[in-house]
């Protein structure tokens, strides 16, 4: 580790270089409004190409404690209903994943990306 605070697996998964302190694209949040007054949280992040050893899973939770509910997994593919956008690039696909619950329908809502080695 180069002591930048990010685990090497996440740096690699988000198209960074675990041996350097620069270049990692971390997930960013946003909001999409598919119809007037109905808004959903989104996460945008890169999915590294040419790697079969990683699984990306977007999960949701209302309280930051307890169990997290899967929203989308890279095994679902880029045409899944929760995929808002998939920008195909040379070494990655930058995806935007939409939550399954509209904002305001829950007391609080949080999204995260979990990267695992299956």
Buried (B, 14 or more C-beta within 10 A) or exposed (E): EEEEEBEBEBBBBBBBEBEEBEEBBEBEEEEBEEEEEEBBBBBBBBBBEEBEEBBBBBBBBBEEEEEBEEBBBBEBEBEBEBBBBBEEEEEBBBBBBBBBBBBEEBEEBBBBBEBEEE
